[in-house]
Amino acid sequence: MDIFSILNMIGGLSLFLYGMSVMGDGLSKMAGGKLETILETLTKKRIFAVLLGAGVTAVIQSSSATTVMIVGFVNSGIMKLSQAVGIIMGANIGTTITSWLLSLTGIEGNTIWLKLLKPSSFSPVLAAIGIIFMMASKAESKKKDIGGILLGFAILMFGMETMSGAVSGLSDNPSFTRLMTAFSNPIIGMAAGAILTAIIQSSSASVGILQALCATGAVHYSVALPIIMGQNIGTCVTSIISSIGANKNARRAAMIHLYFNLIGTTLFMISFYIINAFVNFAFLGESANAAGIALIHSLFNIGATICLFPFSDSLVKLAEITISGDNEKEDIKEIDVSIDERFLERPAFAMEICRTKAREMAEIVQKSIELATGTLLEYNSDNVKEISSLEAIVDKYEDALGTYLVKLSSKNISVEDSQSMSVILHSISDLERISDHALDLAESAKEINKKELSFSKSARREIEAISKAVQDICGLTISSFCNDDSEKASHVEPLEEVIDTLTKRIKENHIKRLKKGKCGVEMGFILEDILTGLERVSDHCSNIALELITIHDNDYNTHGYYKNFSAEERAFFYTEYEGLLKRYPITKKEIKQLMKPEREKDDGTYIHN
């Protein structure tokens, strides 16, 4: 084997690993976090967990990636150890799909159908389609993801063919033959497989390298078998590294992965070589091929899962004995606002987690406003304490989400996820400010109670009306935000205009009451603070709604959005505004007008008298 063959082998290995990475990334982005979300929610029955683990790993082409996600799930408290064990077993089965794809390189035959099945025949076509898709798509899109998958697969197969061609001359090399013979020792072979897989952190890739070496004809099944077993142990290194710094249950999840592969490998090797001592399997002396290696890889992982599945609880107990201590006491939190950084390697799913956390934050903010406006009218000290607690939690959400999304922004994410990220990043500061205003309103209610002040009848009626309007605008905004509904968000601004009008009218009425001596100066200052707080809440709601609308319309000029309305749009806007204004009466006359019975129009609809 000369220097040029070595360079070809290195180039082929590089293309192989790169192709596997590109294809895996494309598959993950196509999944868009949905498969991982299914993993999170549909794992109550352990057999389903095994099937889901196998399915997800088959799609994203990496058992290491799946187990790292599981460690993250357990660390975040999303998943229990009893659920994780089934997915880990399934991941080991799913990863064998890659070896079957790579075995296509070993197809031999002269018929046109067999030639068409060889990757060297169809990979160029896939590469051409993939590059066209990628170049034709200017921005991140599903078409570009598909192009990445096709191109990655073609590069993967080309690298495999290049490696196989580069090492084929080693069949007559005595040194290489002696090295392969040494690996037939089960201990040495397993160690070699484990070390190689630990270095490249992918059992699929290390199995692929072994399949490429089969082209030499010097790799017998007696050599391949222990190396494959070692590869299954080596792949555990990724999840163990991922669990460093995590809580005890997350470290236990990594240990379950290790114990599953270690116990399964030990049982298989002891059983196989004991039986071989009596039966003497003839195939061990034969040259291995790519399909044979794929078969051994699959049979071992399926067999290990079948054998150890009934002992899943024992694996969990073994991991708990290894990592001792009470994890529940370590991680008691009222509300977990953290997002595991392990998910950053799965950007689509990380974005889905961020959406979920942002919705949680928004719902807490809505609860704060409801409590605060209610406390203005009926003072409750417990509500004031709860609002203060909720405000502190919202602050934590803003900090955690903002920090995490900045890190996530450097990853390769889709257009849809990029839009969601922009909306969340811009909205969490508004949500946090709404929470601050809720606390200010609660403090105003506390001051009124402490000083034994009270609203006049007319002032109370006004506060009831504007409080209801603010509750409605918050509910509308939070619903729009949580459901990513830009159409619903378009109804926020007319209501914001109504609140501005109500604020102005209430202030004018208050000045009139002051002149007549119906309201004290001290109460007037508090009322001013309350109105300012309520108006600013509606302003922040407007900001969130505008962000949703402009992002979906690809119009990033939020400040000038409503200024660019057409005459028809402006007329519709003010029609809606006038209709909404009637819903929040602040005088006795307006209330009576609203309460009048409806009369039927000629066309059968109803209108107010």
C-alpha positions, 0 to 999 in steps of 0.5 A: 500500500503506497502513499497515494493509497493512504491518501485515498483512504484518508480522503474516503474516510473524510468524505464518509464521515462528512456525508454521514454528518450532512445526511444526519443533519438534513434528516433532523431538520426535516423532522423539525423536532417532531420526532423528539417531541413524540419521544418526550410524550409517548413513552409511557408503555415500555414496548412503545418506547423501544419502538419509538427509540428505534424509529427515531434513531433510524430517521436521524441515523445516530444512536449517540444523538438519541441517547444524548437527547434522552440524557437531556430529557432526564436531566430536565425532568421531562422523562423518567428513568423507567421511560428512558431505558426502553428508548435506549434499547430501541436506539441500539436497534435503530442505529443498525439501519445505517449498516444495511444502507452501507452494505449496498456497496457490496452488491455484485452481479452483471444484471442491470437490476443488480447494477442499479442497486449499487450505490456507484450507479444511483449515487451520482443521480442523487447527488445531482438532484441534491445539489440542484435542490440546495442551489435552487433554494436561497433560504432554509427550506424543506427542499434544501433539507431534502437536497442535504439528505440526498447529497449527504447520502451520495457523499457517504456512499462515495466515501465508502467506495473510495475507502474500499478501493483504497484498502483493497490492495491490503489483501496481499500485505502480510503486516495487515494480515497479521494485524487482522489475525491479532484482532481475532482475539476476542479481548483485543478485537473488542478493545479495538472496536471500542476505542475506534468508536469512542474516538469518532463517537459513532457506532454507525461510522465505525461499523461502516469503516469495518465494512469498507475493510472487508474489501481487502478479503483479509477481515474474517468473521472471527475478526469482525465479530469481536470488533462489532461487539466492542463498537457497541460498548464504545458508542456509550462514551458519547452519552457518558460525556454528555452526562457530565455535570448533569443531575444524578438521574441523567448520569444514571440514564448514561449508565443504563446505556453503558450497562445495556451494551456491556451486559449484552455484549458479555452475555453474547460473547460468553455464550457464543464462544462456549457454543463455538467450543463444541460446535466450531462455527465454520463461518468464522474462518470465512472472509466477512462482507458488508452484508454479513457485518450488517446482519451481525450488528442487527442480530446482536442488538435485537437479541440483546433487547429481547433478552434484557427487556424483561430486566429493564427495572433491574437495569434502572436499579443497577444504575441507581446503585452505581449513582447513589443518592436521592435525586429528588432532594437535589432538584426540587424546584417550584417551576423548572425554567431551565433548558438543557444545553444538550438540546442545542445539538438538535436545533429543531427540538431545542426550538420546540422546547423554547416555544413550550417555555415561552408559552409557559411564561406567557400563561404565567403573565396572563395569570398575574394580570388577572390577579392584579386587576382583580385585586384593584377592585377586591383587595386580597393580600394572598394575591399580592404575594402570589403576583410577586412570586410570579413576577420573580418566576417570569424574570427567570424565564426571560433570562433563561430563554434569552440566554438560550436563544442567543446560543441557539441562533448560531446553529443551523435552523430552518426559516420557520424556526428562525421566525419563531426565534425572532418572535420569542426574543422580541416578545419575552421582554414585553411579557416581562414588562407586563409582569412588572406592571402587574406587580405595580398594580398590586402594590397600588392596591396594597397602598389603597388598602393600607391607607384605607382609601376607596374609589368613588362609585364613578371611579370604580365603574371606570376601573372595572371597565378598563380592567376588563379591557386590559384582561381581554387584550392580554387574553387575546395577545397571549392566545395569539402568541401561544398559537402563533396566530397572526390573524388573531393578533391583528385584532389586538391593536384596535383594542389597544386604541380603545384602552388609550381612549378609555385612559384619556376619558377616565383622566378627564373625568377624574379632573372633573371630580377633583374640581367638584371635591368628589375625589381626594388628591392622594387617591388621584395620584394612585389612580394616575399610577394605575391608569399608567400601568394599565395603558402600558400593559396594553402597549406591550400587548400591542408590541407582541401582536405587531411582532407576530404580524410583521414576521408572518408578513415578512414586513419588519417595520413594526413602527410603520406597519399601521401607517401603511394601511390602505383606506379600506384597511383603515376604515375596517380598523376604525369600525372594529375600534368603535364596536369594541369601545361600546363594550367597555362603558364607563358612564351610567348612560353608556351602561344603560345603552348597552343593556337595552334590548336588541330590536330586529332589523329588516334583514333579520339581524339584531342591533342595539336600540 
